[in-house]
Amino acid sequence: MVEKMGIYFLNNGHEEIITDFLDDMQGMISDYTLYEEDFDSYKSIILGTVEYHNSSYDSVQIKVLSETSWILSLPNNLYWATLGFLSTTRCKSDIKKSKFDDEMLTLIIDTITNLESVLLMVAHHDDDNKMYLN
């Protein structure tokens, strides 16, 4: 599903991290939800978060929003939207909510840590081996 979303990315590193993150989140929610229609509802939450992420890129272009804030916004926004979604969703009986929450939080932290490394890369450049030195 991720390939079909038309997500705006800063560079190849950003794309790889966000694509992996979204795939992992979808997998976790698929494993968590009791009903297929709940998982389908979650897909619309992902799409809405991606649309918001894409629309906020205009603010980066006119320097109202920093690239750092924009890059970190998608996983942060999806995390909070997911918490809201989970508060109204029945989970499979073999899922321990606290363990699931810990795993999701770990995924978010790892994703943000990885995204911070993307900020060192040259934006809009296919050769992600070039780095800022300052």
Summary of the structure (lengths in Angstrom):
residues: 134
radius of gyration: 15.8
end to end distance: 37.4
largest distance: 51.0
contacts: 360
relative contact order: 0.18
helix: 69%
strand: 3%
